[in-house]
Amino acid sequence: MIHSMTAFARKENRDEQAELIWEIRSVNHRYLEMFVRLPEELRAIEPLVREKINKRLGRGKIDCSLRFKPLQAAVAGVEVNERLATQVMEAADKVGHLLHEAVPPSIMDVLRWPGVMIVAPQDLSPVQGQATQLLDQALDVLVETRQREGAALADLIQQRCITMREQVGQVKQRIPFVLESIRDRLRARLSELGDELDPGRLEQEMVILTQRLDVDEELDRLYTHLDEVERVLQQEEPVGRRLDFLMQELNREVNTLTSKSNDTETTKLAVDMKVLIEQMREQVQNIE
């Protein structure tokens, strides 16, 4: 199944411990490129986050961020190092006497002193587990969105393949008429030579022109490439690069067809094919 590389997913969870919000954005990119932003308290889960994204996504530029807000029930306890606080105030008092400025430090000044406030270590392992589970849910949403958009892209490409196949068939049907028209024009020009006209020379010139204007090989390759595009669209693995290569090959054959064309209608059909190829190529850029 075709997957688009453009999608967005958001998942959030709130309980007595924390509020967690994952946001994942995905856009097209040649390779898989990840940008992960985590709060400092949950930085330890970053390797696991990258591993999960790598397993679920094949290509795309991925912007993944987690917002974490601890709730009141989960806030760690705070203690005061009374001995250190006393020493800080005594030291401030001594300095005040030395400077003849009896200005005692404020409460907040004392509390800001390193080591005065002791924050009990908080066990974040339950929050880490919730965050990774919530990430799985967000990735599920992202993959489903990429699948839906990918199916729409596949339909658009399929429709253009059908149209292009019809145009290739029209060119193939015109080949006998084009060659006969060229033969008639060549006869008319050579007939002006009158008795000097050599039937053998006419046939020789026709063979040379036919070989020069023969596009059967290009048309057969166009059919083959269109068959391959339709086959690739049914595959499960990422196929964006393969499709991009096929667009280049289709364009190459149509360019050759245009250069060999000696017919206005064939040239017009070739131009229409190039428009379809460009439309498909633009869609392929978003396919994983």
C-alpha positions, 0 to 999 in steps of 0.5 A: 500500500502506498504511503504519503510522507505528509501527515500530522498526528497529536495524542495527549493523556492526563492523569494524576501524575502528569499531562503528556502531549505528543505532536508528530509532523511528517513532510516529504524528504529523500531519506528518513530524517528525525528531529526529536524534542523532549523535556529535560525530565524525559530526555532518557527515552530519546533513544527509544523514541528514535527506534520506534519512529525508525521501525514505523516510517521509511522516509520523510522529515519527521518533527516529533515533540513531547510536552510534559507538565507534572501535576500537583499530585506528582510534585516531589517534596521539598526540604530545607537544609536548616544547618546550611541556611543558618550558616548562610545567614550568619555569614551574611551578618558577619559581612554586614558588620564588616561593611557597616551595613546591617542589611539581612538577606531576604528569605528568597535570597537564602532559599536560592543559595545552592543546597539550601533547598533539597528536592526529593528525587522523583521517580519518572519511570511511570511517566516514561512508560506512559510517554512511550505508550502514547507515542505508539498511539500517535505513530498509529494515527500518523501511519493511518493518515499517511496510508489514506493520503497515499491511497489518494495519491495512488488513485491519481497516478493510476488515472493518469497512467490510464490516460497516458496508455490511451494516448500511446495507443493513439500514437501507435494507430497513427504510425501507418497513416504517418508513414503513408503520408510521408511516402506520398510527399516523397513520391510527389517531390521525386515525381518532379524529376520525371524520367529521372525517377528511379523506383529503386531509389524511391524505395531506398529513401523510404526505408531510410525514412521509415527507420529514422521515424520508427517509434515502435520501440519507444511506444513498447517501452512506454507500455512497459514502464506504465505496466511497472508503475501500476505494479509498483503501486500495489507493493507494500514497501516504500516505493517512492524512489522507484516511482521517481526513477520510472517517471524519469524513464517515461519522460526520456521515452516521450522526449525521444518520441517527440524528436522523431515525430514528423506529425502534428497530431503525434507531437500534440499527443507527446506534449500531453503525455509530458504534462501527465508525467509531470503531474505524476512526478509531482505526486510521487515526490510525496510518496514514501 
